[in-house]
Amino acid sequence: MIIKDEIGNKELLNREKTLFLCSKHAPFSLYDKIFHWVETLSSEDCIMCFDSSELEKEVLKALIINKIPTILFVMNKFKADEDIQLQAASEEDRFLIVELKRDEPKGKGLTPRLRNEYVASKAKDIVCGYVNPNGSIFPMLAGKNNVRYLEKEYSNIIAAESNTKYHHWKVGEDKTLLRMFYEDMGLYAIKIKLGRSYSAVRNRIRSLALTDDVLKGREFEEYVLELFNVIDKKEFTLLEWRGDKMIANIKPENNSYPDFIIRCNNINTEIAIECKWRSVLPRNMKKYLLSDSQYERYKEFSKNRNISVFLFLGVGGDACQPKELYVIPLNTIHKVVNGELALKGFKKDIKSIGTEDLI
């Protein structure tokens, strides 16, 4: 690994540093213990972290809210100016973004593991919030004597989490939650303010708020609709638009259906469209673009409704104005994902879409 760019207070790199590590899918019941560790820190500390998993993102927010000097390591461009709290931390010289670039040849290991090893070598101490024994972090830490585990026994914690119940929310709580969420305060600060559990706060955010990923998805959906020019309803008419509503873990089955149903008026044919935007084209398209389960759901939907399904894939630029656009029929998506067909063969004009592009 090499450092490609540094944005913020570079002097933080000269301090003694602690690395926070956490495997994906950490149980919510661990959040109290992890955020209690954050509360024990002071401005004399300096924490290095990532933002790959949901918990890592929330720990980053908690560190920033508590004004702990923080170094964030990323592999891609990170826009701190899109986050109110990170922008304030940068202005106060207590935040640094280090953009890394892989320089190891293929065959030397997966990039996340190489990244972890590189940053761990810069740390005086390592603190682990949750370590999956089957993950990549566990073997990396073997034999190290500077590691502190905030929790070692997970079975009882996971079992206790499954017993949590849903409690109704009041309008005042919802207003406070939304205000703090859009001020980029994070789960930690919202939980303290409202006295709710972390899982309750997170589920309510998913029910009410538009996260950054959802906002970008909505921006791309609006961009696609503009290509179809559905306002004048001459060539195309928008028949259905999924709302993705949910409360706690309750959501309608049609949330898993394609985003749009559009009628091609000049041939009186309906089509379904699933919209996805990515800042860069993922290497593992099956994992990050269209999973096997999604493919099977869309295939069943197409059969039951007797309509064709298309994937509209925007890549690069902004979600509202992608650099490239690809239109892939459902019956060829598997071949594209598996590399049997070249993606470039499905590239389309980003100015407009006509019936001839779909039929």
C-alpha positions in Angstrom: 0.0 0.0 0.0 1.1 3.6 -0.7 -0.4 6.9 0.3 -2.1 8.5 -2.7 -3.4 11.6 -1.0 -3.8 13.3 2.4 -6.6 15.7 3.1 -6.8 17.5 6.5 -4.4 17.8 9.4 -1.3 15.8 8.4 0.3 16.4 11.8 -2.0 13.7 13.2 0.2 11.1 11.5 3.1 12.0 13.8 1.1 11.2 17.0 0.8 7.8 18.7 -2.2 6.1 17.2 -4.8 3.5 18.0 -6.5 1.5 15.3 -10.2 0.6 15.6 -11.1 -2.6 13.8 -14.5 -4.3 13.4 -15.8 -7.1 11.3 -19.0 -6.6 9.3 -22.4 -7.4 10.7 -21.6 -6.6 14.4 -24.5 -7.3 16.7 -26.4 -4.3 17.9 -26.0 -5.5 21.5 -22.3 -4.7 21.2 -22.9 -1.1 20.4 -23.2 0.1 24.0 -19.8 -1.4 24.9 -18.1 -0.1 21.8 -19.5 3.5 22.2 -18.6 3.4 25.9 -15.0 2.9 24.7 -15.3 6.0 22.5 -16.5 7.9 25.6 -13.3 7.0 27.5 -11.2 8.8 24.8 -9.9 12.4 25.0 -8.3 14.9 22.7 -5.0 13.4 23.7 -5.8 10.3 21.8 -5.7 9.7 18.0 -7.8 7.0 16.4 -7.3 5.5 13.0 -10.4 3.9 11.4 -12.1 2.8 8.2 -15.7 3.3 6.9 -16.2 0.0 5.2 -18.9 -1.5 7.5 -22.0 0.1 9.0 -20.5 0.0 12.5 -17.3 1.6 11.4 -19.2 4.5 9.9 -21.1 5.0 13.1 -17.9 4.8 15.2 -16.4 7.4 12.9 -19.4 9.7 13.6 -19.1 9.1 17.4 -15.4 9.9 17.4 -16.1 13.2 15.5 -19.1 14.1 17.8 -16.8 13.6 20.8 -14.1 15.7 19.2 -11.5 12.9 19.2 -8.6 13.4 16.7 -9.3 10.9 13.9 -7.6 9.6 10.8 -9.8 7.9 8.3 -8.2 5.5 5.8 -10.0 5.0 2.5 -9.3 3.3 -0.9 -11.4 5.7 -3.0 -12.1 9.4 -3.0 -14.0 10.5 0.1 -16.0 13.7 0.1 -15.9 15.1 3.6 -17.7 18.3 2.5 -20.9 16.2 2.1 -20.9 15.5 5.9 -21.6 18.5 8.2 -19.7 17.0 11.2 -16.7 15.9 9.2 -16.4 19.3 7.6 -16.4 21.0 11.1 -13.8 18.5 12.3 -11.6 19.3 9.3 -11.9 23.0 10.0 -10.8 22.4 13.6 -7.8 20.4 12.5 -8.9 17.2 14.3 -9.5 15.1 11.2 -7.4 13.6 8.4 -8.4 11.6 5.4 -5.7 9.3 4.0 -6.4 7.9 0.6 -4.5 4.6 0.0 -3.6 3.0 -3.3 -2.7 -0.6 -3.8 0.8 -1.2 -5.2 1.1 -4.9 -4.5 0.8 -7.2 -7.6 -2.1 -9.6 -8.0 -1.7 -12.8 -6.1 -0.4 -11.0 -3.0 -3.8 -11.0 -1.2 -7.1 -9.3 -1.1 -7.1 -5.5 -1.0 -9.0 -5.2 2.3 -6.5 -7.5 4.1 -3.5 -5.7 2.7 -5.1 -2.4 3.7 -5.7 -3.6 7.3 -2.2 -4.9 7.6 -0.7 -1.7 6.4 -2.7 0.5 8.8 -2.2 -1.9 11.7 1.6 -1.5 11.2 1.2 2.2 11.9 -0.7 1.7 15.2 0.7 1.5 18.7 -2.5 -0.2 19.9 -5.4 -2.0 18.2 -8.9 -2.0 19.6 -11.4 -4.6 18.2 -15.1 -4.0 18.5 -16.2 -7.3 17.0 -14.1 -10.0 15.3 -15.7 -12.7 13.2 -13.6 -15.8 13.7 -14.2 -16.8 10.1 -13.3 -13.3 8.8 -10.0 -11.8 7.6 -9.3 -9.8 10.7 -9.1 -12.8 13.1 -6.0 -14.4 11.5 -4.3 -11.0 11.0 -4.3 -10.4 14.7 -2.9 -13.7 15.7 0.3 -13.4 17.8 0.0 -9.6 18.2 0.4 -8.4 21.8 -1.0 -4.9 21.3 -4.6 -6.0 20.7 -7.6 -5.2 23.0 -10.9 -7.0 22.5 -13.9 -5.1 23.7 -15.9 -8.3 23.7 -14.8 -11.9 23.3 -18.0 -13.9 24.0 -20.7 -13.1 21.3 -23.2 -15.9 21.5 -25.1 -14.6 24.5 -25.1 -11.1 23.1 -26.5 -12.2 19.8 -29.2 -14.2 21.4 -30.3 -11.3 23.6 -30.5 -9.0 20.6 -33.0 -11.3 18.9 -35.5 -10.7 21.8 -35.8 -7.0 21.2 -39.3 -5.6 20.6 -40.8 -2.8 18.6 -42.0 0.3 20.5 -44.1 3.0 18.9 -42.6 6.4 18.1 -44.0 9.8 18.8 -44.0 12.7 16.4 -41.6 14.7 18.5 -39.2 11.9 18.6 -39.4 11.5 14.9 -38.7 15.2 14.3 -35.6 15.1 16.6 -34.3 11.9 15.0 -34.7 13.4 11.5 -33.0 16.7 12.4 -30.1 15.0 14.0 -29.8 12.4 11.2 -29.6 15.1 8.5 -27.1 17.0 10.6 -24.9 13.8 10.3 -24.9 13.2 14.1 -25.0 9.4 13.8 -26.7 6.6 15.9 -24.6 7.3 19.0 -25.7 10.9 19.4 -29.4 10.1 18.5 -29.5 7.2 20.9 -28.3 9.4 23.8 -30.7 12.1 23.0 -33.8 9.9 22.6 -32.9 7.1 25.1 -33.8 4.5 22.5 -31.8 1.3 21.7 -29.4 1.4 18.8 -31.4 -1.1 16.8 -34.6 1.0 17.4 -32.9 4.2 16.2 -31.4 2.5 13.2 -34.7 0.9 12.1 -36.5 4.2 12.5 -34.0 5.9 10.4 -34.5 3.3 7.7 -38.2 3.8 8.0 -38.3 7.6 7.8 -35.0 9.0 6.4 -33.2 9.0 3.1 -29.7 7.8 3.7 -26.9 8.9 1.4 -27.1 5.7 -0.6 -30.9 6.0 -0.9 -30.6 9.7 -1.9 -28.1 8.8 -4.7 -30.4 6.0 -5.8 -33.3 8.3 -6.0 -31.3 10.9 -7.9 -30.4 8.2 -10.5 -34.0 7.1 -10.7 -35.0 10.7 -11.5 -32.3 10.9 -14.1 -33.6 7.8 -15.8 -37.2 9.1 -15.8 -35.9 12.3 -17.5 -34.4 10.2 -20.2 -37.8 8.6 -20.9 -39.5 12.1 -20.8 -42.5 10.6 -19.0 -43.9 14.1 -18.3 -45.5 14.5 -21.8 -46.6 10.9 -21.8 -46.2 10.7 -25.6 -43.8 7.8 -26.1 -43.7 6.5 -22.5 -46.0 6.6 -19.5 -44.9 5.9 -15.9 -47.3 3.3 -14.4 -45.6 2.3 -11.2 -42.7 3.7 -9.0 -41.7 1.7 -5.9 -41.7 3.7 -2.7 -39.5 1.3 -0.6 -41.5 2.0 2.5 -40.8 0.0 5.7 -41.1 0.1 9.4 -38.7 -1.7 11.7 -38.2 -5.0 9.8 -41.7 -4.9 8.2 -41.7 -4.1 4.5 -44.0 -5.0 1.6 -43.0 -7.7 -0.9 -43.1 -5.3 -3.8 -40.0 -3.5 -2.3 -38.0 -6.2 -3.9 -39.5 -5.7 -7.3 -37.9 -3.4 -10.0 -38.1 0.4 -9.5 -40.4 1.3 -12.4 -43.1 -0.1 -14.6 -43.2 2.0 -17.9 -45.6 1.6 -20.8 -44.2 2.1 -24.3 -47.2 3.8 -25.8 -46.4 3.4 -29.5 -46.4 -0.4 -29.2 -48.6 -0.7 -26.1 -46.1 -2.8 -24.2 -45.1 -2.6 -20.5 -41.5 -2.9 -19.3 -39.9 -3.0 -15.9 -36.7 -1.1 -15.0 -34.3 -1.6 -12.1 -32.0 1.4 -11.6 -28.5 1.2 -10.1 -25.8 3.8 -9.9 -22.2 3.1 -9.0 -19.3 5.7 -8.6 -17.0 3.1 -10.1 -17.7 -0.2 -11.8 -17.4 -3.0 -9.2 -15.0 -5.8 -10.0 -17.2 -8.3 -8.3 -20.4 -7.5 -10.2 -22.3 -10.5 -8.8 -21.8 -9.3 -5.2 -22.1 -5.5 -5.7 -24.4 -5.2 -8.7 -26.9 -8.0 -8.9 -26.9 -11.0 -6.6 -28.3 -14.4 -7.5 -31.3 -13.8 -5.2 -32.1 -10.5 -6.9 -31.8 -12.1 -10.3 -34.2 -14.9 -9.3 -36.7 -12.4 -7.9 -36.7 -10.3 -11.1 -36.9 -13.4 -13.2 -40.0 -14.6 -11.3 -41.5 -11.0 -11.4 -41.0 -11.0 -15.2 -42.7 -14.4 -15.6 -45.6 -13.5 -13.3 -46.3 -10.1 -14.9 -45.3 -11.2 -18.4 -43.1 -8.2 -19.0 -39.5 -7.7 -19.8 -37.1 -6.4 -17.1 -34.1 -4.1 -17.8 -31.2 -3.0 -15.6 -30.3 0.6 -16.1 -26.7 1.0 -14.8 -25.1 4.4 -14.3 -21.4 4.6 -13.7 -19.2 7.5 -12.7 -19.9 11.2 -12.5 -22.8 11.9 -10.2 -26.0 9.9 -9.6 -28.0 12.7 -11.2 -25.6 12.9 -14.2 -23.6 9.7 -14.7 -20.6 9.5 -17.0 -21.8 6.3 -18.6 -25.1 4.5 -19.0 -25.7 0.8 -19.7 -29.1 -0.8 -20.5 -29.0 -4.6 -19.9 -31.9 -6.9 -20.5 -32.6 -9.4 -17.6 -32.1 -12.4 -19.8 -28.4 -11.3 -20.5 -27.5 -9.9 -17.1 -26.1 -13.3 -15.9 -23.8 -13.4 -18.9 -22.6 -9.9 -18.3 -22.0 -10.5 -14.6 -20.1 -13.7 -15.3 -18.0 -12.1 -18.0 -19.5 -14.1 -20.9 -20.7 -10.8 -22.6 -18.8 -7.5 -22.6 -20.6 -4.7 -20.7 -19.5 -2.2 -23.3 -21.9 -3.8 -25.8 -24.8 -2.4 -23.7 -23.6 1.2 -23.5 -26.3 3.8 -24.5 -26.6 7.4 -25.3 -27.0 9.3 -22.1 -29.2 12.1 -23.6 -32.4 10.1 -24.3 -34.0 6.7 -24.5 -36.3 5.5 -27.2 -38.4 2.4 -27.7 -35.8 1.1 -30.1 -33.3 0.9 -27.2 -35.6 -1.5 -25.4 -37.4 -3.7 -27.9 
